[in-house]
Amino acid sequence: MPVSRIATVLGTGAAALALAMAAPAGASAAPAPADALPTYTCEFTTVEPPTADGRFCTVSNGAPEQGPARGPFIITSPDGTPVTCKFGVANAPESVRGFGCDEA
């Protein structure tokens, strides 16, 4: 085996070992903090789990302005109460509708 190939194999093995040592056994990725989720802050909200509607909304944290909202996102009411939804449809700033929603 050429020297360059041995160095590559050893380098790859060392990198894998370092990654394995960095994560303890049984560790899993922590969920994203709520303030990191895509968010719609709305002037008016109607929450009737499992759906939530927001009107006159501003978007933040990468929430889409138009079209499908995939993955978890938050609709925040005027009083600051967040509702976490699994998916939805956005037409910001006019409206956003979430499905699979739970009040926090």
Contacts in CASP RR format, 6 or more apart in sequence:
PFRMAT RR
TARGET T0000
AUTHOR 0000-0000-0000
METHOD contacts of the structure
MODEL  1
MPVSRIATVLGTGAAALALAMAAPAGASAAPAPADALPTYTCEFTTVEPP
TADGRFCTVSNGAPEQGPARGPFIITSPDGTPVTCKFGVANAPESVRGFG
CDEA
34 74 0 8 1.000
34 82 0 8 1.000
34 84 0 8 1.000
34 104 0 8 1.000
35 61 0 8 1.000
36 61 0 8 1.000
37 61 0 8 1.000
37 72 0 8 1.000
37 73 0 8 1.000
37 74 0 8 1.000
37 84 0 8 1.000
38 59 0 8 1.000
38 60 0 8 1.000
38 61 0 8 1.000
38 62 0 8 1.000
38 63 0 8 1.000
38 64 0 8 1.000
38 69 0 8 1.000
38 73 0 8 1.000
38 74 0 8 1.000
39 59 0 8 1.000
39 60 0 8 1.000
39 61 0 8 1.000
39 63 0 8 1.000
39 73 0 8 1.000
39 74 0 8 1.000
39 75 0 8 1.000
39 76 0 8 1.000
39 82 0 8 1.000
40 54 0 8 1.000
40 57 0 8 1.000
40 58 0 8 1.000
40 59 0 8 1.000
40 63 0 8 1.000
40 73 0 8 1.000
40 74 0 8 1.000
40 75 0 8 1.000
40 76 0 8 1.000
40 90 0 8 1.000
40 92 0 8 1.000
40 96 0 8 1.000
41 57 0 8 1.000
41 58 0 8 1.000
41 60 0 8 1.000
41 76 0 8 1.000
42 54 0 8 1.000
42 55 0 8 1.000
42 56 0 8 1.000
42 57 0 8 1.000
42 58 0 8 1.000
42 75 0 8 1.000
42 76 0 8 1.000
42 77 0 8 1.000
42 78 0 8 1.000
42 96 0 8 1.000
43 55 0 8 1.000
43 56 0 8 1.000
43 57 0 8 1.000
43 78 0 8 1.000
44 54 0 8 1.000
44 55 0 8 1.000
44 56 0 8 1.000
44 78 0 8 1.000
45 52 0 8 1.000
45 53 0 8 1.000
45 54 0 8 1.000
45 55 0 8 1.000
45 75 0 8 1.000
45 76 0 8 1.000
45 77 0 8 1.000
45 78 0 8 1.000
45 83 0 8 1.000
46 52 0 8 1.000
46 53 0 8 1.000
46 54 0 8 1.000
47 53 0 8 1.000
47 75 0 8 1.000
47 77 0 8 1.000
47 83 0 8 1.000
47 101 0 8 1.000
47 103 0 8 1.000
49 100 0 8 1.000
49 101 0 8 1.000
49 102 0 8 1.000
49 103 0 8 1.000
50 99 0 8 1.000
50 100 0 8 1.000
50 101 0 8 1.000
50 102 0 8 1.000
51 97 0 8 1.000
51 98 0 8 1.000
51 99 0 8 1.000
51 100 0 8 1.000
51 101 0 8 1.000
52 75 0 8 1.000
52 83 0 8 1.000
52 85 0 8 1.000
52 97 0 8 1.000
52 98 0 8 1.000
52 101 0 8 1.000
53 75 0 8 1.000
53 95 0 8 1.000
53 96 0 8 1.000
53 97 0 8 1.000
53 98 0 8 1.000
54 75 0 8 1.000
54 95 0 8 1.000
54 96 0 8 1.000
54 97 0 8 1.000
55 94 0 8 1.000
55 95 0 8 1.000
56 93 0 8 1.000
56 94 0 8 1.000
57 75 0 8 1.000
57 90 0 8 1.000
57 92 0 8 1.000
57 93 0 8 1.000
57 94 0 8 1.000
57 95 0 8 1.000
57 96 0 8 1.000
58 92 0 8 1.000
58 93 0 8 1.000
59 65 0 8 1.000
59 90 0 8 1.000
59 92 0 8 1.000
59 93 0 8 1.000
63 69 0 8 1.000
63 73 0 8 1.000
63 90 0 8 1.000
63 92 0 8 1.000
64 90 0 8 1.000
65 90 0 8 1.000
65 92 0 8 1.000
65 93 0 8 1.000
66 90 0 8 1.000
66 91 0 8 1.000
66 92 0 8 1.000
67 89 0 8 1.000
67 90 0 8 1.000
67 91 0 8 1.000
68 87 0 8 1.000
68 88 0 8 1.000
68 89 0 8 1.000
68 90 0 8 1.000
69 85 0 8 1.000
69 87 0 8 1.000
69 88 0 8 1.000
69 89 0 8 1.000
69 90 0 8 1.000
69 96 0 8 1.000
69 98 0 8 1.000
70 87 0 8 1.000
70 88 0 8 1.000
71 86 0 8 1.000
71 87 0 8 1.000
72 84 0 8 1.000
72 85 0 8 1.000
72 86 0 8 1.000
73 84 0 8 1.000
73 85 0 8 1.000
73 88 0 8 1.000
73 98 0 8 1.000
74 82 0 8 1.000
74 83 0 8 1.000
74 84 0 8 1.000
74 85 0 8 1.000
75 82 0 8 1.000
75 83 0 8 1.000
75 85 0 8 1.000
75 96 0 8 1.000
75 98 0 8 1.000
75 101 0 8 1.000
76 82 0 8 1.000
76 83 0 8 1.000
77 83 0 8 1.000
81 103 0 8 1.000
81 104 0 8 1.000
82 103 0 8 1.000
82 104 0 8 1.000
83 101 0 8 1.000
83 102 0 8 1.000
83 103 0 8 1.000
83 104 0 8 1.000
84 101 0 8 1.000
84 102 0 8 1.000
84 104 0 8 1.000
85 98 0 8 1.000
85 99 0 8 1.000
85 100 0 8 1.000
85 101 0 8 1.000
86 98 0 8 1.000
86 99 0 8 1.000
86 100 0 8 1.000
86 101 0 8 1.000
87 98 0 8 1.000
87 99 0 8 1.000
87 100 0 8 1.000
88 96 0 8 1.000
88 97 0 8 1.000
88 98 0 8 1.000
88 99 0 8 1.000
89 96 0 8 1.000
89 97 0 8 1.000
89 98 0 8 1.000
90 96 0 8 1.000
END
